[in-house]
């Protein structure tokens, strides 16, 4: 189906699922890859190696943030420009997004290598852990350009309806990584360095496929340097959405640190239980996030084309899908909470605590889904201020306030309910901002 037919003529459900299902499947494979990667690293039975790799997690958050800056920022603008029939401007923005990420990726890698020792110290590497952390860090830094760039075409290609090639590229990279992990880590005895090289090569394959698709299959997108020129208006529009998208990764890290700091006083079992709870809940959230972000090109196109009726239908359908998945998914997980926790750890104390944590967190899943609809709607339509406010709220300011108030009032139970309460409040805030935006459903 041609791009215009998908975005303009196909039924809303068909267009919606054509864009979102490939992203959902790719994210599921990515989740499997993360588990397999963790399994092979843990299988070394070297605590120092496992710790060294784990300490480098913030580096990945930085790269994702930089990739989102150009990937989500440029794709938001491109979708609206295509809807406005400003294809040449959209082509220029796509090239700018790609080459901007290349430059930032190279600078990031160079700075990481230049300041390797102080960065590793800042991450907490010491003693026996330093060697393994340095090995992993070095190759991730070398691969920084390709890892930052990978977030750009995967977002941009969906603006032309090319969601399937994105899925194929992501899955191919993840599968290659899973194949190379045991070869590099064990067969070649490269340890942490092997895990990093496998990760980088997996990203190289993904990017190579997506670059090829952009160059030879896409009709409107470009990776040619001669199309890099963008107007000041479009440049500001890219960063107006890209910067809040990047901050979202920082907020997630902030929320994780805040939660652990407030839980640790209740014992190691509580921290361990929440770690498992987060992994289980992440599955549902990953599906909700994938559907929400997958719908962005459709919403952006309709908004740019000023097709208000189709825009309304798209938003309503987006909300319907989020609510159905959130209610059914949360219900199933709540009923099977003990079994889900026990799958990871069979300690009955942790199973009991983790089940309570999971059910408390799941209680607000529909509100989290609603929040995702509105924040991605604001991103797709280029509304920077509401996007920034919501980015700083759910896992930032509102969450911090909820944590402080609920812990003071209810202790342990207040801590584990803070995210759920924050979800409800920020969903309400998102609805208020939506009503003020002038967009109707």
N, C-alpha and C positions, 0 to 999 in steps of 0.2 A: 504494500500500500504506500502510495506517495505521501510525502510529508504533509502537504496541504490537505489531502483527503483525510488523513488521520486526525489532524488538529481541527479541521473545519467541518467535515462531512460525516465522519464515522460517528456512531452513537457514543454518547458520553461514557457508558460502561466499557465499550470496546476500546475506545481511546485510552481510558484510564488504566485498564488492565494490560493493554499492550505496552504501556510505558512503565508500569509498576511491577508486574510479575517478574520480568527479567532481573530487576534490581533486588527484589526479595530473594530470588533464588541465588543470586550472586552473593548476597549478604549471608545467607545460610551456609553456603560453601566456605565463605570467609570465616564464619564462626567455627566450622569444623576444622579448618586449617589452623586456627588459633589454638584449638584444643590439641590437635595432633602435634603442633610445634612445641607446645608446653610439655606434652607427653615425652617427646624425644629428648628435650633438654633435661627434664627431670630424670629420665632413664639413665643418665650418666651417673646418677647417685653421688654427684659431687656438689655438696651444698654451696661451696664457694662459687662454682660455675653458675648454678641456678640463681644465686643472689646477684652475681655480676650482671647477668642478662636482665634480671628483674629491675635492677637499679637504672637501667637505660630506658625504661618505659616512658619517662617524661620527654625523651628525645623524639619518640614517635608522635607524641601529642603535639610537639612543636611542628613537626613536618606536616601533620594533618592540618594543623591550623594555617600554615602557610599555603598549603594546597587548596584549602577551602577559600582562602582570601581571593585567589584567582579563579578557582573552579566554580564555586557557587556564585561569586560576585559576577563573573562574566556570563555564566549561563542564564542568570536572572535577567540581565540586560538583553542578551541575545534573543531570548524567548519573546520579550516585548517588542523588540525591533522587527522580528520576523512577523509578528502579529500586525505590526504597522506597515508591513510591506517594505521596510527599509533593509533589504537583504544585504546591500553592500556595506552598510554600517555594521550590521551583525557580523559579517565576514571579518571586518577590521577588528571588532571587539574580540572575536574568537582567536585571531592571530595574536593580538595583544595579550590575552589571557595565557596563551600557551608560552609565548616567549618571555613574558613577565615571570612566569613560574620557573622557567629555565634559569634565568638570571638570578632570581632569589634562591633557587636550589643550589646553584654553584657557589654563591656567596655564603650560604648557610653551611655547606660542606667545608669550605675553606676555613671559615671561622671556627667550626667545630674542631678541625684538625689543629688549627693554630693554638687554640685554648683548651686542648684536650685535658691537660693535667688539672687546671683549676675547675673545669666543668665536672670532671669525675669526682673531684673533692667535694664540690657543691652537691653532687648527687648522693654523696655518702659512701663512696668506695674507699675502703681501707683494708689493711692487712692482706690476707690471701685473696680477697675479693678483687683487689685492684687489677691484678693480671688479667683475669677473665673479663672484667668489665672493660678494660682497655682494648682487649682483642675484639670484643663485640662492637664496641663504640667506634673503633677505627674504620671497620668496613661499612658500618651503617653511615658514617660520615662521608665516606667515599661515594656511597650510593645515594646520598642526599638529593642530588639533582633529579634523578629518575623517580625517587620516592615522592618528592614534592610535585613533580610534573604529573604523576599518575592520577592525581585528583582532578586534573583539568579536563582532559578529553572525556573521562567517564561522565562528567556532568554536562559538557557541551554537546556530546553526540546525541543525548536524549532530546535536545532542542530541535533536532531534525527527525525525531522518532526512531533513531537508531539505537534502541535499547538492547536488542539482542546481541549485536556485536560487543557492546560493553560487557554484557553478561559473559559471553564467550571469553573475552580477554581476561576478565577478573578470575573466572574459574580456571582458565589455562595457567595463569600465574600462580594461583593457589595450589593447583595440582603439582606443578613443577617444583614448587617450594617443598611440598610434602615428600616428593620423590627424592629431592636432593638432601633434605635434612639428615636422614640416617647415613647417607653416603659420605657427606662431608664431616658429620659429627663423629661417627664411629669407624666406618671403613677407612677413611683417610686420616682419622685421629685429629681433626682440626678443632674439636670442642666448640667453644663459644664463637670463635672466628668462623667456623663452618656454618653455624646457625645463621650468622649475619650474612654471609655470602649467599646462602640459599635464599634468604629473604630478599636480598637485593636482586638476584637473578630472576626470581619470580616476578618482581616488579618490572624488570627490564622486558620480560616477555609480554606482560600485560600492556605496557606502554607501547612496545613495538607494534602490537596488533592494533591498538587504538589509533596510533599515528598513521598506520597504513590505511585504516578505514577512513580516517579524516581526509587523507590525501587523495584516495582513489574512489571512495564510495559516497562521501558526503557531497551534497550539491551546493550548499551555501557556506559551510564552515571552511576555514583555511588555517594552515600552519606555515604559510609562506611569509617570510620576513617583510616582503614588500607590502603586506596588508596590515602591518602593525599600527600604522597611524590611526589614532582615534581622536574624536573631538573632546574638548574639555568636559562637556556635559556628560558624555558616555564614560569618560575616565572616572569622574566623581561618582557616577552611578554604580560603577563596578565596586569601588571601595566602600561606598555607602552601605552596600549589602555584604561585601566580602569581609569587612572588619568585624561586624557583629558575628558573622559566621565563624570567624577565627576565635573570637572571644568565647564562643560557646564551648570550645574545647578546654579553655582555661577554667571556665565555670564548672565543668564536669570534674576536673582535677581538684578544684577548690572544695566541691561538695564531698568528694571522697576523703580528702584529708580531714575536713571538719567532722565528718561522721566517725571516722576512726579515732580521732582525738577525744570525742565525746563518749565513745563506746569502751575505750581501753580501760577506763576506771571501773568498769563492771566485769573485767576479767578477760582472759585470753579466749575463753569459749565464746564469748559474745562477739569478739572481733572475727573469729573463725566462722561462726555461724552467719554473720553478715556478709562475709566474703563469698560464701556459698550461695546465700540468698541473692546477692547481686548478680552472680553468674546465671542463676535460674531466671531471674526477672529480666535480665538482659536479652534473653531469647524473645520474650514477648515484646519488649521495647524495640528490639531490632526490627521486628516485623512491622510494628506501627510506624517507626521512623522511615522504613523503606517505602511504605505506601505513601506516606506524607510527602517525602522528598521526590518520589517518582512522579507524583502528580504536578509538581511545580511547572514543568514546561507547558503542560496543557493549560494551566491557570494563567501563566504569564502570557501565552499566545492569545488566549481569549481576551485578556485585559488589554493587551496592546492593540488587538483588532477592534476593540470597543464592542465586542459581541456580548452584551450584558446578559442576554437570556442563556447563552451557552455557559457563560461564566458562572451564573447562579446554579445551573444544573451540575456543573463540575464541582463546585464547593459543596453542594448538598450531598452529592454522591460520595465525595471525599469524607465528609462527616459520617455518613451512613456506614461506610466501610470501616472507619476507625472505631465506631461504637460497637459494631457487630464483633469485630476481632477482639476488641478490648474486653467486652462482656463475656464472650465465650471463652477466650483464652484465660482470662483471670479466673473465671469460674472453675475451669478444669484444673488449673494450677492450684487454686485454693483447696479443692477437694483432695488433690493428690500431694499436697505439700510435704507430709512426712516421707512419702516414698521418694520424692524428688530430692529432698535433702539427704536422705539415707543413701542415695545413689553415689554421693560424693564422700560422705563420712557416716560410719555406722554408730558413732558414739551417741547414745540415746539422749544425753544432755544437750548436745549440739543439735540433734534432730528436733528436740522439743523447742529449743530457743529459735532455731532456724525456721521452723514451721510457723511460729508466731510472727516472726519478722516478715516472712514471705507473705502471709495473709494480710498483715497490716499494710505492706507496700502495694499489694495487688488491689486493695480496696479503692484506690484512686486511679486505677488504670484507664477508665473511661475519660476522666478529667485530663489525664496526661495525653490521651489521644486527641481530645478536643484542642488542647494547647498546641499540639503539633500541627493540626490543621491551620490554626490561625497564624502561627509564627511562619510557617512555610508559605501561607497566603501572602503575608506581608513581604516576605523575601521575593516571591514571584512577581509581585506588583510594584516592587521598588520602594516600599514605604520604610525608609531607614529608621526613623525615630521609634515607631512601635516595635520594630525588629530589635533594636538595641535595648529598649526597655525590657522586653520579654527575655532577651538573652541574659541580662543581668539579674533577672528575678528568680526564675524557677529553681536554679541550683546555685544562686548567688545571694542577693540581698534578702529576698523573701524567705529562702531556705534557712539562712543564718538566723534571722529573727525567729522563725518557727522553732529552730533548734534551741535557741537560748530560752525562749518562753516556755516551751513544752518540757524541756529538761528541768527547769526550775519548778514547774508545777507538778510534773508526773514522773520525774526521774527517768529510769530505764525505758519505761513504756513511752514516755514523751520523746525520747531520742529516736526510737524505732518508728514512731509515727510522724516524725517531722517531715519526711519527704512526701507522704500522702497528703498532709495538711497543706504543704507548699503547692502541690499539684492542684488542689481544689482552689486555693486562693489565686494562683497564677492563671488558671483556666478562666476564672471570673474576670481577672484583670485583662486577659486577652480578649474576652467577649466585649468588655467595655471599650477597649481600643478599636475593636472591629466596628462597633456601632458608630464610633466617631470618625471612622475612615471614609465613610461615604459609599462603601461597597455594600451591595444588598444581596440577600439570599432569600 
